[in-house]
Amino acid sequence: MLLLTMIAAYAGGIVLVGNQANIFDRYMLPLIPAVAAVLVIEPGHRWPAQHRPLRAIPCFLLLAASALFAVPATHDFLAWNRARWAATDSLRQAGVAFDGIDGGYEFNGWHAYVPTYRVKTGQGDWLFYDTEYVIASGPINGYGEVGRFGFERWLGPSQGSVLVLHRLNR
C-alpha cells in the first residue's frame, strides 16, 4: 500500500504541475521501477508455484513500453540538439561573436565562459552578455525570426524547428 500511495502521490504531482509547465519524459522515469515492483510483489503467495514466472510478463511489457518510448524520445532530443548547434554555427559563420548569441546553456558555457562573470539581477544563472541573437524553440517577445532549422520528430511524427531570433529594439 505504501508503494502504491507513493506512486499515486508522485504521478498526481506530475499531473498537477503539468498543467502549469512543460512535462518531460524524464520526470516519469522514477515511476517505472516502482510500477514494476508493484507488478512483481506477491502478497500472500496467491499464485501457484508453476505460474509464478508468469508474473514477469507485465514487467517485461513495462520495460518494452519504456524502450518503445525511450528510443524515439532520444532521437527527437538529439535531432533537436543537432538543429540547435546548426543554428549557432550559421550565426558564427555569418560573423556574429560568441557573446552575441544566446545558444543555450551548453553553447554559452562552452564558448562564452568568462571566469569573472557575475550573475546580473533578473537574468538567472545563465551566461548572458549582449543577447542580440537567441536560439529558441518558439517565438520570444522583443525578438523577430531570422532563420529556422527543421528536424524530424519520431514521437508524434512531425516536423519540429529551432528558431534563430534577432533582437528587434534595444
N, C-alpha and C positions, 0 to 999 in steps of 0.2 A: 504493500500500500504506500509505503514511503517513496519508493521509486516511481510509482505512478503519479503520486502527488507532485514530486519534483519535476517530472516530465510535463505535467499539465501546467504547473506554475511557469516553467521556462517557456513553453510554447505560447502560453497566454501572454506573457510579457512581450514576446516577439510579435505577436499579432497586434497588441496594443501599440507598440512602438511603430509597427509597420504602417499604421495609418498616418503617422506624422513624419516618417523618414524613409529613406530607401532601405529595403531589406536585401541583404546579400546572402548568398548560399552558405557562406562560411559561418553565419550565425546559427544555422540549423545543424551543423556538424556534431555538436555535443549531444544531440538527440539520438544519433544513430546508435552508438554503443548502449545508451540507456534503453532504447526500444528493443534492441537485440537481447539485452539482459532480461527484459520482461518476457520476451518470447521463449527464452530458454529455461527460465526459472520454473521448477516443477514442484509447487507446494503439495505436500501430502502424497506424493508418488501415485498420481491418478493414472498414469499411463502404464500399460503392461510392459514388461521388460523388452519384448521383441519389437514394440512400437516406439521406444524411446529415441532411436536415431531419427525418426521422422520429425522430431522437434527441431532438427537442424534446418529443415526445408524453409521455414519462414525467415530464419536468419540469413540463409543463402539468398533468398529472394530480396531481402532488405539490402544486402551487400550488392547484389546485381543492380537493383534500382539505383543505389548510390553511385555505382560506376557508370550507369547509363546517363546519369545527370552530370557527374564529375568530368567526364571526357569532353562533352560539348561545352560545358562551362569553362573549362581550362582553355579550350580552343578559342572561345569568344574573348576571354581575357587577354590571351596572347595576341590575337588579331587586333584588338583594340590598342594594345600597347605598341604593336608594330606601326599602326597608323599614327599614334601619338608621336613616336620617335620620327617617323617620316615627316610629320608636320613641323617638328622642331628643326629637323635637318633642312627643310625647304627654307625656313626663315634664316638659318645660318648661311645657306648658300646665297641668299638674297642680300647678305651683308649685315644682318641685324646682330648686334652684340649679344653675348650670352646674358648679360644683366638687363637686357631689354625684353626678355622673354620669360613669361611665367609658364613653364612647361610641365609643372607638377613637381612634386617633392623630389623624385629621383633626378630629373633634369637640373633643377635649381641647385640641389645639393651637390651634384657631380660637377657642374660647370660654373656655378656662380658662388661657390662657397668662399667666404672670407672669414678667417678665424676671429676677427674683431667685430663681426656683425652683432648688433644688438636688436632684439625684437622691438618693433615700434608698437605703441599702444593702438589697439583696434585692428591689428593685422594678423594676430595669432602667431604661431611659431614658425611660419613659413619664411623662406628666404626670398623676400620681396625687395626689389630695388625699384627701377623705373619700369613698371609693367605696361609698356607700350603695346606689347602683343601678349595674348593669352591663348593657350591651347585648352580647349574645353569640349565637353560632350554636348553642350547646348548653349543657347544664347545667354549673354550676360548684359545687364543694364549698363549703358555707357560704352559699349563696345559694338563694333559692326563686323560682320563676317567678311573676310577677305580670301578665305580658302576653305576647302573641305576635302578631307581624306576619308574615303569609304573603306569599309571592311565587311566581310560576310559573317553573319551570326549563324550558329548551328542551333542554338536554343530559340525556339520560335523563329524558324528560319526567316531571316530578313536581312536587310542591309542596315548597317549602322554607320555612323560617321563621327569623325573628330573634326572640330571646327578650329580654324585659325581666326582669332578675333583681334581687331585693331582698335585701340582706344579712340573714341570719337572726339572728345574735347578734354582739355586739361582742367 
